[in-house]
């Protein structure tokens, strides 16, 4: 079954030590997991949940040799095309020998990583066309293929961040007016942003926005 969340309701239920739930509890668990997934992906500007089918996206090449792209999870179904005459038609299909996927070997900082750029090789160059999006890439977008459980294809820190964020969101319903409790320094309120520990865990995975249409 394809993965759709960074944390599943049953996993959150186990983390919280909840033995029995009713329909209302189940709905809260699902919403917390969905919201945690959305918040983490937005925070990192990354699609951690990989697509199971390939779809086209267009990009602007930064240089004649490098085009930065969204995360590509696999070379399966990968198709690269360019619009050489800026007429809105991507008429030139590149062979796999015309470009090099990077990071090399699908690894960065010593761990598996999605492909985030394509380098033109041999005598090929990416068309620039005054900053227009003339590179079209059809790919399965996302961090890694989602034919396994989350813990099998995502870094452990991302999984842990999802657990922390989902737990925080679920418990927020028990905090009236956003007040989580009282401490030595007074009222402790729930944060609207990502949980600070989750944000710290996700720091290595944040990226700048890629030009995409």
Buried (B, 14 or more C-beta within 10 A) or exposed (E): EEBEBBBBBEBBBEBBEEEEBEEEBEEBBBBBBBBBBEBBBEBBBBBBBBBEEBEEBBBBBBEEBBBBBBBBBBEEEBBBBBBEEEEEEBEBEBEEEBBBBBBEEBEBEEEBBBBBBBBBEEEBEBBBBEEBBBBBBBBBBBBBBBEEEBEEBBBEBBBBBBBBBBBBBBBBEEBEEEEBEEEEEEEBEBEEEBBEEBBEBBEEBEEEEBBBE
